[in-house]
Amino acid sequence: MRHGNDVSTETVKSFLCRRIAKAKPMTSSFGQEMLGRVVQDKKGKELGKLADLVIDVANGEISELLIRCAEHIDASRLPFPLKDGSVAIPSTEVSSFGHVIMLKI
């Protein structure tokens, strides 16, 4: 699925997997570039900002995005678990990843 100039979820996953596979130990600049990006629901409403990524070490894929909710969002009402004050959103719920991260919900 594509949104405007953003790339598809599968393209992002493929790119990230290749990038992670080639990464040297302690390389974090690519991840740092992504942190702080706005996360929106499918209607374009801001839910918060990307706080961190969870990587599945078995396959090198992003398994979850940890989101710090915007002040007007009640995280307990979202259909995702809380982890250390952030909402853990499965990567399967991401529809596109560009300057803005769009969710399927």
N, CA, C and O atoms as CSV, one atom per row, in Angstrom:
chain,resi,resn,atom,element,x,y,z
A,1,MET,N,N,0.850,-1.174,0.000
A,1,MET,CA,C,0.000,0.000,0.000
A,1,MET,C,C,0.893,1.234,0.000
A,1,MET,O,O,1.931,1.258,0.661
A,2,ARG,N,N,0.488,2.248,-0.738
A,2,ARG,CA,C,1.276,3.474,-0.822
A,2,ARG,C,C,0.430,4.670,-0.429
A,2,ARG,O,O,-0.785,4.681,-0.624
A,3,HIS,N,N,1.088,5.673,0.126
A,3,HIS,CA,C,0.427,6.919,0.508
A,3,HIS,C,C,1.282,8.066,0.010
A,3,HIS,O,O,2.365,8.312,0.541
A,4,GLY,N,N,0.805,8.771,-1.006
A,4,GLY,CA,C,1.552,9.923,-1.504
A,4,GLY,C,C,2.949,9.541,-1.944
A,4,GLY,O,O,3.115,8.623,-2.747
A,5,ASN,N,N,3.953,10.226,-1.433
A,5,ASN,CA,C,5.340,9.954,-1.790
A,5,ASN,C,C,5.977,8.898,-0.909
A,5,ASN,O,O,7.149,8.569,-1.094
A,6,ASP,N,N,5.239,8.366,0.035
A,6,ASP,CA,C,5.781,7.364,0.940
A,6,ASP,C,C,5.935,6.035,0.216
A,6,ASP,O,O,5.266,5.779,-0.785
A,7,VAL,N,N,6.817,5.200,0.728
A,7,VAL,CA,C,7.044,3.886,0.134
A,7,VAL,C,C,6.192,2.839,0.832
A,7,VAL,O,O,5.693,3.063,1.935
A,8,SER,N,N,6.032,1.703,0.183
A,8,SER,CA,C,5.191,0.650,0.749
A,8,SER,C,C,5.846,0.024,1.973
A,8,SER,O,O,7.057,0.127,2.167
A,9,THR,N,N,5.029,-0.623,2.792
A,9,THR,CA,C,5.515,-1.290,3.998
A,9,THR,C,C,6.522,-2.372,3.644
A,9,THR,O,O,7.559,-2.486,4.297
A,10,GLU,N,N,6.234,-3.173,2.615
A,10,GLU,CA,C,7.143,-4.254,2.222
A,10,GLU,C,C,8.479,-3.708,1.742
A,10,GLU,O,O,9.522,-4.297,2.026
A,11,THR,N,N,8.467,-2.600,1.026
A,11,THR,CA,C,9.713,-1.984,0.575
A,11,THR,C,C,10.536,-1.525,1.766
A,11,THR,O,O,11.752,-1.715,1.792
A,12,VAL,N,N,9.890,-0.929,2.744
A,12,VAL,CA,C,10.582,-0.473,3.954
A,12,VAL,C,C,11.166,-1.659,4.700
A,12,VAL,O,O,12.328,-1.625,5.103
A,13,LYS,N,N,10.370,-2.712,4.891
A,13,LYS,CA,C,10.858,-3.894,5.606
A,13,LYS,C,C,12.061,-4.495,4.892
A,13,LYS,O,O,13.055,-4.844,5.530
A,14,SER,N,N,11.974,-4.617,3.571
A,14,SER,CA,C,13.072,-5.175,2.796
A,14,SER,C,C,14.326,-4.317,2.937
A,14,SER,O,O,15.420,-4.839,3.155
A,15,PHE,N,N,14.165,-3.002,2.812
A,15,PHE,CA,C,15.291,-2.087,2.949
A,15,PHE,C,C,15.913,-2.183,4.336
A,15,PHE,O,O,17.133,-2.270,4.474
A,16,LEU,N,N,15.064,-2.169,5.362
A,16,LEU,CA,C,15.570,-2.223,6.733
A,16,LEU,C,C,16.292,-3.535,7.003
A,16,LEU,O,O,17.324,-3.546,7.674
A,17,CYS,N,N,15.759,-4.639,6.489
A,17,CYS,CA,C,16.419,-5.933,6.691
A,17,CYS,C,C,17.798,-5.943,6.043
A,17,CYS,O,O,18.760,-6.430,6.637
A,18,ARG,N,N,17.899,-5.404,4.821
A,18,ARG,CA,C,19.209,-5.337,4.161
A,18,ARG,C,C,20.147,-4.424,4.933
A,18,ARG,O,O,21.324,-4.741,5.106
A,19,ARG,N,N,19.636,-3.299,5.395
A,19,ARG,CA,C,20.450,-2.331,6.132
A,19,ARG,C,C,20.945,-2.933,7.447
A,19,ARG,O,O,22.110,-2.773,7.811
A,20,ILE,N,N,20.060,-3.621,8.149
A,20,ILE,CA,C,20.430,-4.244,9.421
A,20,ILE,C,C,21.456,-5.345,9.194
A,20,ILE,O,O,22.409,-5.473,9.962
A,21,ALA,N,N,21.268,-6.144,8.139
A,21,ALA,CA,C,22.187,-7.245,7.849
A,21,ALA,C,C,23.598,-6.732,7.567
A,21,ALA,O,O,24.577,-7.404,7.890
A,22,LYS,N,N,23.706,-5.549,6.968
A,22,LYS,CA,C,25.011,-4.977,6.639
A,22,LYS,C,C,25.592,-4.124,7.761
A,22,LYS,O,O,26.753,-3.720,7.699
A,23,ALA,N,N,24.803,-3.854,8.767
A,23,ALA,CA,C,25.220,-2.935,9.832
A,23,ALA,C,C,26.402,-3.476,10.617
A,23,ALA,O,O,26.517,-4.678,10.855
A,24,LYS,N,N,27.259,-2.580,11.005
A,24,LYS,CA,C,28.374,-2.918,11.873
A,24,LYS,C,C,27.888,-2.834,13.311
A,24,LYS,O,O,26.936,-2.109,13.600
A,25,PRO,N,N,28.523,-3.559,14.207
A,25,PRO,CA,C,28.117,-3.458,15.614
A,25,PRO,C,C,28.136,-2.007,16.082
A,25,PRO,O,O,29.029,-1.236,15.732
A,26,MET,N,N,27.131,-1.653,16.879
A,26,MET,CA,C,26.999,-0.338,17.492
A,26,MET,C,C,26.606,0.755,16.498
A,26,MET,O,O,26.623,1.935,16.847
A,27,THR,N,N,26.255,0.381,15.267
A,27,THR,CA,C,25.791,1.382,14.315
A,27,THR,C,C,24.343,1.710,14.618
A,27,THR,O,O,23.491,0.822,14.630
A,28,SER,N,N,24.062,2.973,14.861
A,28,SER,CA,C,22.690,3.332,15.206
A,28,SER,C,C,22.204,4.580,14.482
A,28,SER,O,O,21.116,5.071,14.782
A,29,SER,N,N,22.972,5.100,13.547
A,29,SER,CA,C,22.580,6.360,12.915
A,29,SER,C,C,21.289,6.233,12.125
A,29,SER,O,O,20.482,7.162,12.137
A,30,PHE,N,N,21.063,5.117,11.436
A,30,PHE,CA,C,19.835,4.962,10.658
A,30,PHE,C,C,18.628,4.950,11.578
A,30,PHE,O,O,17.625,5.606,11.298
A,31,GLY,N,N,18.719,4.207,12.674
A,31,GLY,CA,C,17.626,4.170,13.643
A,31,GLY,C,C,17.380,5.533,14.256
A,31,GLY,O,O,16.232,5.918,14.479
A,32,GLN,N,N,18.442,6.262,14.528
A,32,GLN,CA,C,18.303,7.599,15.108
A,32,GLN,C,C,17.578,8.541,14.154
A,32,GLN,O,O,16.844,9.426,14.594
A,33,GLU,N,N,17.780,8.357,12.848
A,33,GLU,CA,C,17.102,9.196,11.859
A,33,GLU,C,C,15.590,9.000,11.910
A,33,GLU,O,O,14.836,9.931,11.628
A,34,MET,N,N,15.146,7.808,12.264
A,34,MET,CA,C,13.717,7.492,12.258
A,34,MET,C,C,13.013,7.945,13.530
A,34,MET,O,O,11.827,8.272,13.503
A,35,LEU,N,N,13.735,7.965,14.637
A,35,LEU,CA,C,13.113,8.314,15.912
A,35,LEU,C,C,12.560,9.736,15.879
A,35,LEU,O,O,13.174,10.647,15.322
A,36,GLY,N,N,11.404,9.901,16.479
A,36,GLY,CA,C,10.768,11.208,16.524
A,36,GLY,C,C,9.798,11.470,15.380
A,36,GLY,O,O,9.117,12.494,15.362
A,37,ARG,N,N,9.735,10.544,14.423
A,37,ARG,CA,C,8.787,10.737,13.317
A,37,ARG,C,C,7.355,10.644,13.828
A,37,ARG,O,O,7.055,9.872,14.739
A,38,VAL,N,N,6.491,11.429,13.236
A,38,VAL,CA,C,5.079,11.450,13.613
A,38,VAL,C,C,4.413,10.152,13.160
A,38,VAL,O,O,4.664,9.659,12.060
A,39,VAL,N,N,3.560,9.611,14.030
A,39,VAL,CA,C,2.775,8.414,13.725
A,39,VAL,C,C,1.311,8.832,13.652
A,39,VAL,O,O,0.782,9.463,14.567
A,40,GLN,N,N,0.661,8.465,12.534
A,40,GLN,CA,C,-0.738,8.835,12.329
A,40,GLN,C,C,-1.594,7.594,12.092
A,40,GLN,O,O,-1.110,6.571,11.607
A,41,ASP,N,N,-2.879,7.705,12.446
A,41,ASP,CA,C,-3.805,6.627,12.114
A,41,ASP,C,C,-4.213,6.774,10.647
A,41,ASP,O,O,-3.786,7.712,9.974
A,42,LYS,N,N,-5.037,5.850,10.153
A,42,LYS,CA,C,-5.377,5.866,8.728
A,42,LYS,C,C,-6.175,7.097,8.310
A,42,LYS,O,O,-6.278,7.394,7.120
A,43,LYS,N,N,-6.734,7.809,9.271
A,43,LYS,CA,C,-7.478,9.038,8.967
A,43,LYS,C,C,-6.586,10.277,9.017
A,43,LYS,O,O,-7.048,11.389,8.763
A,44,GLY,N,N,-5.303,10.083,9.345
A,44,GLY,CA,C,-4.372,11.202,9.402
A,44,GLY,C,C,-4.280,11.878,10.754
A,44,GLY,O,O,-3.628,12.914,10.886
A,45,LYS,N,N,-4.930,11.300,11.773
A,45,LYS,CA,C,-4.875,11.873,13.124
A,45,LYS,C,C,-3.558,11.456,13.788
A,45,LYS,O,O,-3.197,10.279,13.791
A,46,GLU,N,N,-2.854,12.435,14.346
A,46,GLU,CA,C,-1.582,12.130,15.002
A,46,GLU,C,C,-1.817,11.359,16.292
A,46,GLU,O,O,-2.588,11.778,17.156
A,47,LEU,N,N,-1.125,10.206,16.405
A,47,LEU,CA,C,-1.190,9.403,17.622
A,47,LEU,C,C,-0.011,9.691,18.538
A,47,LEU,O,O,-0.123,9.576,19.759
A,48,GLY,N,N,1.109,10.063,17.955
A,48,GLY,CA,C,2.304,10.326,18.749
A,48,GLY,C,C,3.537,10.324,17.873
A,48,GLY,O,O,3.474,10.598,16.674
A,49,LYS,N,N,4.677,10.006,18.505
A,49,LYS,CA,C,5.955,9.992,17.787
A,49,LYS,C,C,6.686,8.686,18.058
A,49,LYS,O,O,6.549,8.085,19.123
A,50,LEU,N,N,7.465,8.263,17.072
A,50,LEU,CA,C,8.242,7.038,17.195
A,50,LEU,C,C,9.320,7.228,18.257
A,50,LEU,O,O,10.174,8.106,18.140
A,51,ALA,N,N,9.270,6.391,19.299
A,51,ALA,CA,C,10.238,6.478,20.396
A,51,ALA,C,C,11.359,5.461,20.240
A,51,ALA,O,O,12.499,5.723,20.623
A,52,ASP,N,N,11.031,4.286,19.669
A,52,ASP,CA,C,12.036,3.232,19.543
A,52,ASP,C,C,11.512,2.145,18.624
A,52,ASP,O,O,10.328,2.111,18.288
A,53,LEU,N,N,12.412,1.259,18.225
A,53,LEU,CA,C,12.067,0.105,17.404
A,53,LEU,C,C,12.472,-1.157,18.141
A,53,LEU,O,O,13.482,-1.169,18.846
A,54,VAL,N,N,11.694,-2.219,17.984
A,54,VAL,CA,C,12.044,-3.524,18.546
A,54,VAL,C,C,12.412,-4.419,17.370
A,54,VAL,O,O,11.612,-4.611,16.454
A,55,ILE,N,N,13.622,-4.966,17.399
A,55,ILE,CA,C,14.124,-5.821,16.330
A,55,ILE,C,C,14.088,-7.271,16.789
A,55,ILE,O,O,14.540,-7.591,17.888
A,56,ASP,N,N,13.550,-8.145,15.949
A,56,ASP,CA,C,13.561,-9.583,16.212
A,56,ASP,C,C,14.957,-10.084,15.845
A,56,ASP,O,O,15.310,-10.114,14.666
A,57,VAL,N,N,15.748,-10.475,16.833
A,57,VAL,CA,C,17.133,-10.869,16.577
A,57,VAL,C,C,17.226,-12.167,15.789
A,57,VAL,O,O,18.260,-12.444,15.181
A,58,ALA,N,N,16.176,-12.960,15.788
A,58,ALA,CA,C,16.191,-14.218,15.045
A,58,ALA,C,C,16.190,-13.985,13.536
A,58,ALA,O,O,16.823,-14.733,12.790
A,59,ASN,N,N,15.476,-12.944,13.084
A,59,ASN,CA,C,15.396,-12.716,11.639
A,59,ASN,C,C,15.828,-11.307,11.215
A,59,ASN,O,O,15.872,-11.011,10.021
A,60,GLY,N,N,16.142,-10.448,12.169
A,60,GLY,CA,C,16.608,-9.100,11.858
A,60,GLY,C,C,15.524,-8.129,11.426
A,60,GLY,O,O,15.828,-7.019,10.989
A,61,GLU,N,N,14.261,-8.530,11.540
A,61,GLU,CA,C,13.163,-7.667,11.124
A,61,GLU,C,C,12.635,-6.840,12.290
A,61,GLU,O,O,12.741,-7.231,13.452
A,62,ILE,N,N,12.067,-5.697,11.951
A,62,ILE,CA,C,11.409,-4.875,12.964
A,62,ILE,C,C,10.128,-5.592,13.358
A,62,ILE,O,O,9.295,-5.899,12.505
A,63,SER,N,N,9.972,-5.859,14.648
A,63,SER,CA,C,8.759,-6.546,15.105
A,63,SER,C,C,7.742,-5.563,15.673
A,63,SER,O,O,6.536,-5.775,15.549
A,64,GLU,N,N,8.223,-4.491,16.295
A,64,GLU,CA,C,7.315,-3.515,16.897
A,64,GLU,C,C,7.888,-2.112,16.791
A,64,GLU,O,O,9.101,-1.914,16.730
A,65,LEU,N,N,6.987,-1.154,16.773
A,65,LEU,CA,C,7.341,0.257,16.881
A,65,LEU,C,C,6.830,0.728,18.231
A,65,LEU,O,O,5.669,0.498,18.567
A,66,LEU,N,N,7.669,1.376,18.998
A,66,LEU,CA,C,7.261,1.920,20.292
A,66,LEU,C,C,6.953,3.399,20.103
A,66,LEU,O,O,7.801,4.180,19.671
A,67,ILE,N,N,5.721,3.761,20.436
A,67,ILE,CA,C,5.210,5.101,20.186
A,67,ILE,C,C,4.945,5.830,21.496
A,67,ILE,O,O,4.291,5.294,22.391
A,68,ARG,N,N,5.455,7.052,21.606
A,68,ARG,CA,C,5.089,7.942,22.720
A,68,ARG,C,C,3.857,8.700,22.260
A,68,ARG,O,O,3.912,9.481,21.309
A,69,CYS,N,N,2.761,8.465,22.934
A,69,CYS,CA,C,1.490,9.069,22.520
A,69,CYS,C,C,1.481,10.579,22.719
A,69,CYS,O,O,2.082,11.111,23.653
A,70,ALA,N,N,0.783,11.248,21.814
A,70,ALA,CA,C,0.543,12.683,21.952
A,70,ALA,C,C,-0.289,12.903,23.211
A,70,ALA,O,O,-1.006,12.002,23.647
A,71,GLU,N,N,-0.198,14.088,23.791
A,71,GLU,CA,C,-0.881,14.385,25.061
A,71,GLU,C,C,-2.385,14.174,24.997
A,71,GLU,O,O,-2.995,13.796,25.998
A,72,HIS,N,N,-2.991,14.410,23.851
A,72,HIS,CA,C,-4.444,14.284,23.724
A,72,HIS,C,C,-4.916,12.839,23.505
A,72,HIS,O,O,-6.118,12.592,23.407
A,73,ILE,N,N,-3.981,11.886,23.428
A,73,ILE,CA,C,-4.325,10.481,23.184
A,73,ILE,C,C,-4.280,9.700,24.490
A,73,ILE,O,O,-3.300,9.770,25.231
A,74,ASP,N,N,-5.343,8.959,24.767
A,74,ASP,CA,C,-5.399,8.065,25.926
A,74,ASP,C,C,-4.884,6.702,25.473
A,74,ASP,O,O,-5.611,5.939,24.838
A,75,ALA,N,N,-3.629,6.400,25.802
A,75,ALA,CA,C,-2.981,5.169,25.344
A,75,ALA,C,C,-3.732,3.915,25.765
A,75,ALA,O,O,-3.672,2.901,25.071
A,76,SER,N,N,-4.430,3.966,26.876
A,76,SER,CA,C,-5.163,2.787,27.352
A,76,SER,C,C,-6.343,2.439,26.444
A,76,SER,O,O,-6.873,1.331,26.518
A,77,ARG,N,N,-6.752,3.367,25.598
A,77,ARG,CA,C,-7.876,3.116,24.689
A,77,ARG,C,C,-7.428,2.545,23.350
A,77,ARG,O,O,-8.262,2.152,22.535
A,78,LEU,N,N,-6.129,2.496,23.118
A,78,LEU,CA,C,-5.609,1.930,21.875
A,78,LEU,C,C,-5.567,0.408,21.984
A,78,LEU,O,O,-5.411,-0.128,23.081
A,79,PRO,N,N,-5.706,-0.294,20.859
A,79,PRO,CA,C,-5.737,-1.764,20.889
A,79,PRO,C,C,-4.354,-2.418,20.937
A,79,PRO,O,O,-4.168,-3.523,20.427
A,80,PHE,N,N,-3.393,-1.735,21.547
A,80,PHE,CA,C,-2.029,-2.244,21.609
A,80,PHE,C,C,-1.520,-2.174,23.046
A,80,PHE,O,O,-1.963,-1.328,23.822
A,81,PRO,N,N,-0.580,-3.073,23.404
A,81,PRO,CA,C,-0.063,-3.074,24.779
A,81,PRO,C,C,0.888,-1.907,25.053
A,81,PRO,O,O,1.481,-1.335,24.138
A,82,LEU,N,N,1.014,-1.578,26.325
A,82,LEU,CA,C,1.973,-0.568,26.767
A,82,LEU,C,C,3.261,-1.260,27.190
A,82,LEU,O,O,3.227,-2.317,27.821
A,83,LYS,N,N,4.398,-0.660,26.841
A,83,LYS,CA,C,5.711,-1.159,27.249
A,83,LYS,C,C,6.531,0.037,27.702
A,83,LYS,O,O,6.863,0.910,26.900
A,84,ASP,N,N,6.853,0.078,28.966
A,84,ASP,CA,C,7.691,1.158,29.509
A,84,ASP,C,C,7.183,2.546,29.125
A,84,ASP,O,O,7.973,3.415,28.756
A,85,GLY,N,N,5.883,2.756,29.209
A,85,GLY,CA,C,5.300,4.058,28.924
A,85,GLY,C,C,5.051,4.355,27.459
A,85,GLY,O,O,4.541,5.424,27.123
A,86,SER,N,N,5.403,3.425,26.582
A,86,SER,CA,C,5.158,3.590,25.147
A,86,SER,C,C,4.155,2.544,24.687
A,86,SER,O,O,4.012,1.493,25.312
A,87,VAL,N,N,3.468,2.834,23.602
A,87,VAL,CA,C,2.542,1.876,23.011
A,87,VAL,C,C,3.329,1.022,22.024
A,87,VAL,O,O,4.022,1.550,21.154
A,88,ALA,N,N,3.222,-0.305,22.162
A,88,ALA,CA,C,3.929,-1.243,21.292
A,88,ALA,C,C,3.020,-1.626,20.126
A,88,ALA,O,O,2.051,-2.365,20.298
A,89,ILE,N,N,3.342,-1.119,18.948
A,89,ILE,CA,C,2.536,-1.375,17.759
A,89,ILE,C,C,3.266,-2.380,16.873
A,89,ILE,O,O,4.399,-2.131,16.461
A,90,PRO,N,N,2.626,-3.521,16.573
A,90,PRO,CA,C,3.266,-4.512,15.699
A,90,PRO,C,C,3.575,-3.901,14.330
A,90,PRO,O,O,2.803,-3.090,13.819
A,91,SER,N,N,4.689,-4.288,13.752
A,91,SER,CA,C,5.073,-3.738,12.448
A,91,SER,C,C,4.053,-4.090,11.370
A,91,SER,O,O,3.968,-3.403,10.353
A,92,THR,N,N,3.284,-5.145,11.580
A,92,THR,CA,C,2.251,-5.532,10.615
A,92,THR,C,C,1.127,-4.509,10.538
A,92,THR,O,O,0.332,-4.541,9.599
A,93,GLU,N,N,1.046,-3.601,11.510
A,93,GLU,CA,C,0.005,-2.568,11.532
A,93,GLU,C,C,0.437,-1.276,10.846
A,93,GLU,O,O,-0.313,-0.300,10.836
A,94,VAL,N,N,1.642,-1.261,10.271
A,94,VAL,CA,C,2.147,-0.079,9.573
A,94,VAL,C,C,1.790,-0.193,8.094
A,94,VAL,O,O,2.097,-1.197,7.452
A,95,SER,N,N,1.141,0.838,7.558
A,95,SER,CA,C,0.796,0.815,6.134
A,95,SER,C,C,1.858,1.506,5.284
A,95,SER,O,O,2.074,1.122,4.134
A,96,SER,N,N,2.525,2.523,5.836
A,96,SER,CA,C,3.622,3.171,5.112
A,96,SER,C,C,4.559,3.849,6.103
A,96,SER,O,O,4.176,4.225,7.211
A,97,PHE,N,N,5.802,3.986,5.656
A,97,PHE,CA,C,6.838,4.558,6.505
A,97,PHE,C,C,7.606,5.571,5.676
A,97,PHE,O,O,8.452,5.204,4.859
A,98,GLY,N,N,7.314,6.828,5.884
A,98,GLY,CA,C,8.012,7.901,5.192
A,98,GLY,C,C,8.360,8.967,6.208
A,98,GLY,O,O,8.762,8.647,7.327
A,99,HIS,N,N,8.213,10.227,5.839
A,99,HIS,CA,C,8.426,11.299,6.815
A,99,HIS,C,C,7.418,11.179,7.942
A,99,HIS,O,O,7.669,11.588,9.075
A,100,VAL,N,N,6.258,10.601,7.601
A,100,VAL,CA,C,5.213,10.297,8.575
A,100,VAL,C,C,4.963,8.800,8.510
A,100,VAL,O,O,4.949,8.215,7.427
A,101,ILE,N,N,4.765,8.179,9.666
A,101,ILE,CA,C,4.459,6.748,9.723
A,101,ILE,C,C,2.941,6.608,9.780
A,101,ILE,O,O,2.293,7.118,10.694
A,102,MET,N,N,2.384,5.913,8.797
A,102,MET,CA,C,0.934,5.725,8.724
A,102,MET,C,C,0.582,4.309,9.174
A,102,MET,O,O,1.206,3.332,8.760
A,103,LEU,N,N,-0.435,4.225,10.032
A,103,LEU,CA,C,-0.908,2.931,10.510
A,103,LEU,C,C,-2.144,2.493,9.739
A,103,LEU,O,O,-2.808,3.300,9.089
A,104,LYS,N,N,-2.441,1.200,9.823
A,104,LYS,CA,C,-3.622,0.632,9.169
A,104,LYS,C,C,-4.895,0.876,9.964
A,104,LYS,O,O,-5.994,0.715,9.434
A,105,ILE,N,N,-4.761,1.261,11.229
A,105,ILE,CA,C,-5.949,1.441,12.076
A,105,ILE,C,C,-6.483,2.852,11.970
A,105,ILE,O,O,-7.478,3.186,12.613
